[in-house]
């Protein structure tokens, strides 16, 4: 980011922007179209595999993350937010997710079976 600011600190920011853009094009112009298509296919496949793993159901009807949440929640001090974070949920929404998971009937049933 400092490089970008440095380029535009002179009298003619438009000319400096063109120079910065041309240098960027030179850096990325060596990648062929077939390589870009191949990379897109790989990324698409990895995303679908990630989604499949995220939503994979196990025998008790819960996802893997929900099962991890339950296993972490039964450990004292029974903090739903920390259990959600350690189960793999985002720390930014862990408080909300923890409350939702705690009130889910399937999860309550699984928690009773663990205790």
Backbone bond lengths (Angstrom), bond angles and torsions (degrees), N, CA, C in turn:
res aa  C-N    CA-C-N  psi(-1)  N-CA   C-N-CA  omega(-1)  CA-C   N-CA-C  phi
1 X - - - 1.446 - - 1.522 110.26 -
2 X 1.332 117.10 -35.68 1.458 120.22 178.62 1.518 111.05 -64.59
3 X 1.342 116.80 -33.29 1.457 119.45 177.90 1.518 110.59 -64.21
4 X 1.316 116.75 -40.64 1.460 120.62 -179.71 1.524 109.96 -63.49
5 X 1.327 117.79 -44.61 1.465 120.82 178.58 1.520 110.04 -62.75
6 X 1.323 117.05 -40.34 1.451 120.76 -179.90 1.531 111.21 -60.20
7 X 1.326 117.06 -39.82 1.459 120.69 -179.22 1.527 111.89 -64.51
8 X 1.311 118.78 -31.70 1.456 121.19 -172.41 1.521 113.30 -102.52
9 X 1.309 118.05 13.21 1.461 119.83 -177.17 1.525 113.38 -85.71
10 X 1.325 118.88 -4.52 1.466 121.65 -177.65 1.512 113.56 -86.16
11 X 1.360 115.49 -163.56 1.452 121.11 -176.38 1.524 112.73 -79.40
12 X 1.335 118.42 -32.82 1.455 121.33 -175.56 1.533 110.13 -115.25
13 X 1.329 117.09 85.26 1.461 118.90 -175.78 1.525 113.28 -65.01
14 X 1.337 118.21 -29.31 1.464 119.87 -179.63 1.525 110.89 -66.18
15 X 1.326 117.68 -44.96 1.464 121.19 178.87 1.531 110.35 -64.12
16 X 1.318 115.67 -38.04 1.458 119.21 179.08 1.536 110.66 -68.96
17 X 1.337 116.72 -35.98 1.459 120.02 176.25 1.525 110.55 -63.15
18 X 1.333 117.31 -42.65 1.461 120.47 177.87 1.522 110.94 -60.96
19 X 1.313 116.81 -42.83 1.460 120.53 179.39 1.535 110.69 -62.64
20 X 1.327 116.20 -44.69 1.467 120.59 178.65 1.525 110.50 -62.17
21 X 1.324 117.53 -43.32 1.457 122.47 179.76 1.526 110.81 -63.11
22 X 1.324 117.42 -44.81 1.465 121.19 179.82 1.524 111.61 -62.57
23 X 1.314 117.19 -38.43 1.458 120.11 177.13 1.530 110.81 -66.11
24 X 1.330 116.54 -37.89 1.464 120.41 178.37 1.518 110.41 -65.36
25 X 1.321 117.35 -40.26 1.462 121.87 179.41 1.523 110.39 -63.18
26 X 1.330 117.02 -40.58 1.461 120.27 179.11 1.526 111.46 -62.41
27 X 1.317 116.06 -35.71 1.459 119.73 -178.50 1.524 110.81 -66.98
28 X 1.342 117.41 -42.86 1.449 121.09 -172.76 1.526 114.25 -98.73
29 X 1.312 118.62 -0.02 1.458 120.01 -176.31 1.531 113.05 -76.67
30 X 1.325 118.29 -12.08 1.464 120.82 -179.32 1.529 112.69 -77.28
31 X 1.337 117.92 -10.72 1.461 120.84 179.68 1.529 108.78 -83.62
32 X 1.336 116.33 125.00 1.461 120.06 -177.94 1.529 110.69 -80.56
33 X 1.329 114.98 163.88 1.452 121.21 -179.21 1.530 110.74 -64.23
34 X 1.312 117.64 -38.56 1.466 120.17 179.60 1.531 111.47 -65.58
35 X 1.340 117.29 -35.09 1.458 119.97 177.05 1.523 110.67 -66.71
36 X 1.320 116.40 -38.96 1.461 120.40 178.93 1.525 109.84 -63.98
37 X 1.346 117.06 -44.97 1.466 120.63 179.01 1.530 110.90 -62.06
38 X 1.339 116.44 -41.39 1.457 120.86 179.78 1.530 110.14 -63.20
39 X 1.336 116.60 -43.19 1.454 120.72 179.37 1.526 110.78 -63.44
40 X 1.332 117.62 -39.98 1.462 120.76 178.44 1.515 110.98 -63.07
41 X 1.347 116.67 -41.43 1.461 120.06 178.69 1.529 111.01 -63.33
42 X 1.320 116.61 -41.74 1.464 120.79 179.80 1.526 110.30 -63.92
43 X 1.323 116.42 -44.41 1.461 120.64 -179.77 1.527 110.41 -63.37
44 X 1.330 117.11 -42.33 1.461 121.16 179.27 1.526 110.79 -62.05
45 X 1.337 117.14 -42.69 1.458 120.81 179.58 1.529 110.92 -65.50
46 X 1.340 116.82 -42.34 1.461 119.99 179.77 1.521 111.67 -64.53
47 X 1.336 116.95 -38.62 1.459 119.86 177.82 1.516 111.35 -64.27
48 X 1.340 116.94 -41.37 1.463 118.90 179.58 1.525 110.82 -66.65
49 X 1.343 117.63 -38.35 1.460 120.25 176.76 1.522 111.18 -64.39
50 X 1.333 116.26 -38.71 1.456 121.04 178.65 1.530 110.00 -64.34
51 X 1.342 117.08 -43.57 1.462 120.71 178.28 1.522 111.35 -63.78
52 X 1.331 116.85 -38.73 1.464 120.08 178.61 1.523 111.19 -63.81
53 X 1.330 116.97 -42.25 1.456 120.42 179.03 1.524 111.34 -67.71
54 X 1.335 115.97 -37.60 1.451 120.54 -177.75 1.531 110.93 -64.50
55 X 1.330 117.28 -36.67 1.455 121.55 -175.49 1.523 113.82 -102.30
56 X 1.322 116.76 11.05 1.460 120.43 -177.48 1.529 110.44 -66.06
57 X 1.309 116.30 129.76 1.460 122.23 -179.72 1.535 109.45 -93.53
58 X 1.324 115.68 145.43 1.451 119.83 173.77 1.521 108.15 -113.87
59 X 1.310 118.58 -176.90 1.468 122.79 -166.98 1.525 113.96 -60.39
60 X 1.321 119.63 -32.74 1.458 120.27 -176.14 1.532 113.39 -85.46
61 X 1.329 118.33 5.91 1.463 121.64 176.97 1.514 114.49 87.19
62 X 1.311 117.95 7.02 1.462 122.04 178.79 1.514 109.61 -108.71
63 X 1.330 115.52 156.82 1.455 119.41 175.03 1.526 109.13 -78.06
64 X 1.314 115.94 170.56 1.468 120.25 -179.90 1.522 110.62 -62.74
65 X 1.332 116.43 -41.73 1.466 119.77 179.06 1.523 111.47 -63.83
66 X 1.331 116.45 -40.90 1.458 119.52 179.21 1.521 111.16 -64.27
67 X 1.319 116.80 -38.92 1.464 120.73 177.15 1.528 110.74 -64.95
68 X 1.333 117.00 -42.52 1.471 120.26 177.33 1.525 110.50 -63.03
69 X 1.349 115.96 -38.86 1.470 119.63 177.37 1.526 109.98 -58.67
70 X 1.315 116.45 -47.11 1.465 120.62 -178.95 1.526 111.29 -62.14
71 X 1.321 116.47 -43.47 1.459 120.13 -179.66 1.525 111.28 -64.60
72 X 1.325 117.19 -34.74 1.468 120.45 178.50 1.524 111.53 -80.39
73 X 1.314 117.86 -27.98 1.463 121.31 -177.12 1.526 112.00 -73.41
74 X 1.334 117.58 -32.68 1.467 118.84 -178.04 1.530 112.70 -73.07
75 X 1.325 116.98 -13.47 1.463 120.98 177.09 1.529 108.03 -78.45
76 X 1.345 118.15 127.37 1.471 119.35 178.94 1.527 110.09 -57.88
77 X 1.288 119.29 144.06 1.459 132.39 15.87 1.531 114.60 -93.49
78 X 1.302 120.43 22.95 1.463 125.04 176.53 1.536 112.16 58.27
79 X 1.313 116.09 51.14 1.463 122.08 179.91 1.526 108.91 -94.76
80 X 1.338 117.12 115.90 1.465 121.73 -176.42 1.527 111.51 -68.79
81 X 1.328 117.09 -36.84 1.463 120.26 -179.49 1.526 110.88 -64.61
82 X 1.321 117.12 -47.71 1.463 120.63 179.64 1.531 111.29 -66.97
83 X 1.315 116.89 -35.28 1.465 120.10 177.61 1.527 110.54 -65.40
84 X 1.344 117.13 -38.72 1.468 121.08 178.63 1.523 110.86 -66.35
85 X 1.323 117.08 -41.74 1.471 120.77 179.52 1.520 110.18 -64.56
86 X 1.327 117.57 -45.27 1.466 119.79 -178.62 1.529 111.92 -72.09
87 X 1.342 117.19 -17.77 1.465 120.17 175.88 1.521 112.05 -82.02
88 X 1.338 117.01 -10.84 1.460 120.08 176.10 1.515 114.93 112.86
89 X 1.326 117.58 5.39 1.460 120.11 177.00 1.526 109.67 -80.87
90 X 1.317 116.85 158.17 1.458 122.12 -178.32 1.525 110.60 -66.31
91 X 1.338 117.75 136.05 1.472 120.18 178.35 1.530 112.99 -62.28
92 X 1.330 117.23 -24.11 1.460 120.32 -177.77 1.526 112.38 -69.61
93 X 1.333 117.10 -30.93 1.459 120.32 -178.33 1.523 112.15 -118.69
94 X 1.313 116.92 15.86 1.468 121.12 -175.05 1.525 112.24 -63.93
95 X 1.340 117.43 -34.22 1.462 119.83 -179.47 1.524 110.56 -64.24
96 X 1.328 116.10 -45.00 1.467 121.03 179.79 1.522 110.94 -67.22
97 X 1.326 116.11 -46.54 1.469 120.69 -179.45 1.525 110.38 -62.46
98 X 1.325 116.74 -41.20 1.465 120.51 179.51 1.523 111.66 -59.70
99 X 1.328 115.64 -43.43 1.476 119.01 178.91 1.524 111.14 -65.80
100 X 1.340 116.70 -43.13 1.469 120.13 179.45 1.527 111.53 -61.91
101 X 1.336 115.19 -42.18 1.456 118.68 -179.26 1.527 111.36 -67.90
102 X 1.331 116.51 -38.34 1.466 120.43 179.66 1.520 111.66 -62.25
103 X 1.323 116.92 -34.52 1.463 120.41 -176.56 1.529 112.96 -90.38
104 X 1.327 118.04 -3.35 1.461 122.02 179.00 1.544 108.89 -70.88
105 X 1.347 117.74 126.88 1.472 119.87 -177.30 1.538 114.06 -60.91
106 X 1.322 117.72 -38.39 1.469 119.93 178.95 1.524 110.80 -63.88
107 X 1.320 114.80 -40.14 1.472 119.24 -178.98 1.521 110.18 -70.56
108 X 1.337 117.68 -38.59 1.468 120.03 177.02 1.533 110.56 -61.43
109 X 1.314 115.67 -40.36 1.467 120.07 178.54 1.530 111.01 -64.65
110 X 1.346 116.13 -42.41 1.464 120.19 179.12 1.519 111.47 -66.76
111 X 1.339 117.26 -37.44 1.462 120.64 177.67 1.529 110.83 -63.94
112 X 1.337 117.37 -39.76 1.478 120.16 177.73 1.527 110.37 -64.37
113 X 1.339 116.74 -37.44 1.466 118.72 179.67 1.527 111.76 -70.43
114 X 1.327 117.74 -26.83 1.477 120.39 178.89 1.535 111.74 -76.83
115 X 1.328 116.95 -28.37 1.474 119.23 -175.06 1.489 113.01 -84.89
